[in-house]
Amino acid sequence: MKLPQGAHVVPECAENFYDICRNIKSSFRGYMTLSTTLDNQEYVANLLFDSGNVTAASVVNYATQKNLSGNEALEAIKNKLAGSKGGLELYTLSATEFKKATDDNPADILTPPVPITDLHVKIKATIIKPPKSGLLSKIKNAFSFHSGRSDEIQRLDKKPAGIAVEEEPKKETQTLPQTPRPQFAFPKIPSGPIERQQKNIPYDQPRPQRPLPQPQTRPTPPRQSDTPPATEPQASTQEKTKEEEYKRQLLAARNERVAKIAQQQKEPPKPITPTIQPTAGTDKVQTTIDRLYRHVQMKGRAPLNETTAHQLGITKTQLEEWAIILEEHNLIELHYPTIGEPEIIRKKT
């Protein structure tokens, strides 16, 4: 589905989030993009709606490159995406942009329009509480969806406590029990006259001397002769015969290998077939930078991170270089927000 850029809707607080959800079923005009992964396959669904009614729908399977449009896409959203979870992005459109989106996608138009509450999509926001230091809180994920359960939009007015707040678990410090250290004391040998008098030791008695440690002698092993004894048995004739047979086998294998290499050099070289085949219906080879441009055009935007690089089969450094090349040719736009990851955005027409 070809959609204009529009204005990205990001709630600033919990009250703003509930106001947006209430306006979706009443006066909101724009489109939402649902992305999820099922059975290791990535699905992206686009819903164009106005005043609570879905007017166009499309579903893309990036693994099989299969596109569903109109009522067929709406049935796939209800059945295939039931019970799944994923990301949700919301964009608002003006009346002129909405009319242009309707005229550019005639195959995706629903007849008749379907109320958005029939999709049973549960919308929630994950918000991090502000720390005690007084810093402002930030929204971790602006929107996410959970399909296949009761409709959250109908219950917003009755139960406004639908936001799941994540709190960091408190770290518990464990203290080890303190054990008393063992104390050691050595006997003191009396040296002065007062100490000798207290111990009743006569003055003419010599001081006790500690015995000196005796050096330990290790027995020397017997020295072995460098030359083998004269009585060593000689190699038998059978062992010599085996060694000669092994040498003959090595020589025969070497000669066979040399003959095979010489024969290969005489043969003409085989033609090299290209490993990358051109795209079906064209004579051009689709490179990875072409896949990146097509990926951005289909999704509208893509984060500049390891996940997008893994989907395209490249590294993050190559992804950044190719994104800069596409931006220099005015094919895409690079957006570096103050908070969050950089994004590759489709060029506005």
DABELPE-V401576 format. One line per field, one symbol per residue. phi: phi as a letter, one per 20 degrees, with the letter a starting at -180 (. if undefined). burial: I if it has 16 or more other C-alpha atoms within 10 Angstrom, else O. A space follows every 10 residues. Layout:
phi = ???
burial = ???
This chain:
phi = .ecffmdfec febfffffff ffffeccecr bcddcbcclm cedcddcdbb lndedbbbcc dffdldddcm ffffffffef efnecaeccc cdceffffff ffffcffefe cefdfffffl eedbcddeff fffnfffcef cfcbccencf ffffeffecf eeeedecfff eeeddffedf ffddcdfeef deffffffel dfffffffdf fffefedefe fffeffefff effeffffff ffffffffff ffffffffff ffffffffff feeffdefff ncddeeefff ffffffffen bbfebfffff femcefffff ffffffffel ebcdddffco efcddfffe
burial = IIIIIIOOOI IOOIOOIIOI IIOIIOOIII IIIIIIOOOO OOIIIIIIII OIIIIIIIII OOOOOOIIII IOIIOIIIOO IIOOIIIIII IIIOOOIIOO IIOOIOIIII OOOIOIIOII IIIIIIIIOO OOOOOOOOIO IIIIIIIIOO IIIOOOOOOO OOOOOOOOOO OOOOOOOOOO OOOOOOOOOO OOOOOOOOOO OOOOOOOOOO OOOOOOOOOO OOOOOOOOOO OOOOOOOOOO OOOOOOOOOO OOOOOOOOOO OOOOOOOOOO OOOOOOOOOO OOOOOOOOIO OIIOIIIIII IIIIIOOIIO OOOOOIOOIO OIIIOIIOOO IIIIOOOOOO OOIIIIIOO
